[in-house]
Amino acid sequence: MATGGEIASLLLVGAGKMGGALLQAWLDRGFDAARIHVLDPQLAPRIAALCLARGIALGAPATPPSVLVLAVKPQVLDDVAPLLAPLTRQDTLVISILAGKTIRNLAQRLPGAIVRAMPNLAAAAASGITAAVASASVTSAQKQTADVLLSAVGRVEWLSDEGLIDAITAVSGSGPAYVFYLAECLAAAGVAAGLPRDLATRLARATIEGAGALLVRQPEVSVAELRAAVTSPGGTTAAALAVLSGEAGLEKLIRDAVAAAKRRAQELSGGPA
Ligand SMILES: NC(=O)c1ccc[n+]([C@@H]2O[C@H](COP(=O)([O-])OP(=O)(O)OC[C@H]3O[C@@H](n4cnc5c(N)ncnc54)[C@H](OP(=O)(O)O)[C@@H]3O)[C@@H](O)[C@H]2O)c1
């Protein structure tokens, strides 16, 4: 990552799970801590200690920052936006990761050039995937800055259509929870198949970690090929996959789950973007 040399000053508003992960990643990549302000009334002890250790200023800066990163819960926006508006100029790059808050909604509250982004929790392991869309007023230099800041926690997919964000929220934004639930279900199935709970839990967790590692190690191999490679005809995996791929199987369940998440994202943002 660039060291923040091109970024004169940055204000992070909300340093919880996501904001904290971003802050940690920026510092890990050499961003100049002296250019960062963090605004969060109740910092988690770990982030407070990080800010203290790195000399990061707490509270709002005296002058508008060149970049403002919004990482509070969406329901807090009504309270924070009036405080942030005086700190935002037209040429301030505003990066919002708030679920359900459209560029239009944000632009009505803050005068800056807005990038709307949807990261996921894997950001905390710098293995996230973030979808981002820039409003018309974002310059190419600002887009590049946003890319540098967001890619500190993983890959970034730039979109030209904000309308895709609700579906992306349903796939990758909420997705890590689906995989955690899969681990829970696999462990419970192991118990039902006769394993001690502790062992089943360790096996399920390690299996998902290992499958993820294989995906990372072999990006050129499709997931269908990886699955086929471990599925001998007439074998045990094939017996399980015949159940999973049945009519009311995993594909339908996941499709319905993603559709439900997308509907909820649309409700939260007041309709399709
Ligand atoms: N977590 C995810 O997987 C995920 C994925 C995609 C997008 N997002 C988006 O990321 C945003 C942050 O989510 P999160 O999971 O990181 O939430 P979080 O852990 O609750 O972080 C939000 C932080 O903002 C702080 N805060 C509350 N009121 C504030 C105020 N008035 N001014 C400044 N800071 C304030 C909170 O402090 P308190 O704890 O004291 O309230 C907390 O530290 C959300 O908008 C969410 O939609 C999250």
The ligand as an SDF file (V2000), in Angstrom:
LIG
                    3D

 48 52  0  0  0  0  0  0  0  0999 V2000
  -19.3980   -6.3720   10.3590 N   0  0  0  0  0  0  0  0  0  0  0  0
  -19.5870   -6.7340    9.0970 C   0  0  0  0  0  0  0  0  0  0  0  0
  -19.4760   -7.8990    8.7170 O   0  0  0  0  0  0  0  0  0  0  0  0
  -19.9120   -5.6850    8.0590 C   0  0  0  0  0  0  0  0  0  0  0  0
  -19.8940   -6.0380    6.6910 C   0  0  0  0  0  0  0  0  0  0  0  0
  -20.1620   -5.0580    5.7430 C   0  0  0  0  0  0  0  0  0  0  0  0
  -20.4540   -3.7520    6.1430 C   0  0  0  0  0  0  0  0  0  0  0  0
  -20.4880   -3.4580    7.4730 N   0  0  0  0  0  0  0  0  0  0  0  0
  -20.8410   -2.0950    7.8610 C   0  0  0  0  0  0  0  0  0  0  0  0
  -19.8000   -1.5710    8.6170 O   0  0  0  0  0  0  0  0  0  0  0  0
  -20.3200   -0.6330    9.5510 C   0  0  0  0  0  0  0  0  0  0  0  0
  -19.6980   -0.8960   10.8980 C   0  0  0  0  0  0  0  0  0  0  0  0
  -20.0390   -2.2350   11.2820 O   0  0  0  0  0  0  0  0  0  0  0  0
  -19.2640   -2.9400   12.4590 P   0  0  0  0  0  0  0  0  0  0  0  0
  -19.6380   -4.3650   12.4100 O   0  0  0  0  0  0  0  0  0  0  0  0
  -17.8360   -2.5360   12.4370 O   0  0  0  0  0  0  0  0  0  0  0  0
  -20.0240   -2.2430   13.6960 O   0  0  0  0  0  0  0  0  0  0  0  0
  -19.4380   -1.9410   15.1410 P   0  0  0  0  0  0  0  0  0  0  0  0
  -18.4370   -2.9830   15.5270 O   0  0  0  0  0  0  0  0  0  0  0  0
  -20.6310   -1.7270   16.0220 O   0  0  0  0  0  0  0  0  0  0  0  0
  -18.6560   -0.5710   14.9160 O   0  0  0  0  0  0  0  0  0  0  0  0
  -19.2690    0.6810   14.8970 C   0  0  0  0  0  0  0  0  0  0  0  0
  -18.4330    1.6030   15.7850 C   0  0  0  0  0  0  0  0  0  0  0  0
  -18.9730    2.9200   15.7270 O   0  0  0  0  0  0  0  0  0  0  0  0
  -18.9990    3.4290   17.0540 C   0  0  0  0  0  0  0  0  0  0  0  0
  -19.9340    4.5420   17.2190 N   0  0  0  0  0  0  0  0  0  0  0  0
  -21.1950    4.5380   17.7320 C   0  0  0  0  0  0  0  0  0  0  0  0
  -21.6940    5.7850   17.7500 N   0  0  0  0  0  0  0  0  0  0  0  0
  -20.7570    6.5960   17.2380 C   0  0  0  0  0  0  0  0  0  0  0  0
  -20.6760    7.9950   16.9880 C   0  0  0  0  0  0  0  0  0  0  0  0
  -21.7040    8.8000   17.2740 N   0  0  0  0  0  0  0  0  0  0  0  0
  -19.5400    8.5080   16.4490 N   0  0  0  0  0  0  0  0  0  0  0  0
  -18.5220    7.7140   16.1490 C   0  0  0  0  0  0  0  0  0  0  0  0
  -18.5190    6.3720   16.3710 N   0  0  0  0  0  0  0  0  0  0  0  0
  -19.6220    5.8130   16.9030 C   0  0  0  0  0  0  0  0  0  0  0  0
  -19.4090    2.2170   17.8560 C   0  0  0  0  0  0  0  0  0  0  0  0
  -19.1870    2.4310   19.2370 O   0  0  0  0  0  0  0  0  0  0  0  0
  -20.1350    1.5890   20.2840 P   0  0  0  0  0  0  0  0  0  0  0  0
  -19.7330    0.1720   20.1370 O   0  0  0  0  0  0  0  0  0  0  0  0
  -19.8130    2.1970   21.5940 O   0  0  0  0  0  0  0  0  0  0  0  0
  -21.5510    1.8340   19.8570 O   0  0  0  0  0  0  0  0  0  0  0  0
  -18.4760    1.1780   17.2540 C   0  0  0  0  0  0  0  0  0  0  0  0
  -17.1720    1.2430   17.7960 O   0  0  0  0  0  0  0  0  0  0  0  0
  -21.8370   -0.7960    9.5480 C   0  0  0  0  0  0  0  0  0  0  0  0
  -22.4380    0.3280    8.9500 O   0  0  0  0  0  0  0  0  0  0  0  0
  -22.0830   -2.0180    8.7300 C   0  0  0  0  0  0  0  0  0  0  0  0
  -23.2240   -1.8810    7.9290 O   0  0  0  0  0  0  0  0  0  0  0  0
  -20.2020   -4.3760    8.4390 C   0  0  0  0  0  0  0  0  0  0  0  0
  1  2  1  0
  2  3  2  0
  2  4  1  0
  4  5  1  0
  4 48  2  0
  5  6  2  0
  6  7  1  0
  7  8  2  0
  8  9  1  0
  8 48  1  0
  9 10  1  0
  9 46  1  0
 10 11  1  0
 11 12  1  0
 11 44  1  0
 12 13  1  0
 13 14  1  0
 14 15  2  0
 14 16  1  0
 14 17  1  0
 17 18  1  0
 18 19  2  0
 18 20  1  0
 18 21  1  0
 21 22  1  0
 22 23  1  0
 23 24  1  0
 23 42  1  0
 24 25  1  0
 25 26  1  0
 25 36  1  0
 26 27  1  0
 26 35  1  0
 27 28  2  0
 28 29  1  0
 29 30  1  0
 29 35  2  0
 30 31  1  0
 30 32  2  0
 32 33  1  0
 33 34  2  0
 34 35  1  0
 36 37  1  0
 36 42  1  0
 37 38  1  0
 38 39  2  0
 38 40  1  0
 38 41  1  0
 42 43  1  0
 44 45  1  0
 44 46  1  0
 46 47  1  0
M  CHG  2   8   1  16  -1
M  END
$$$$
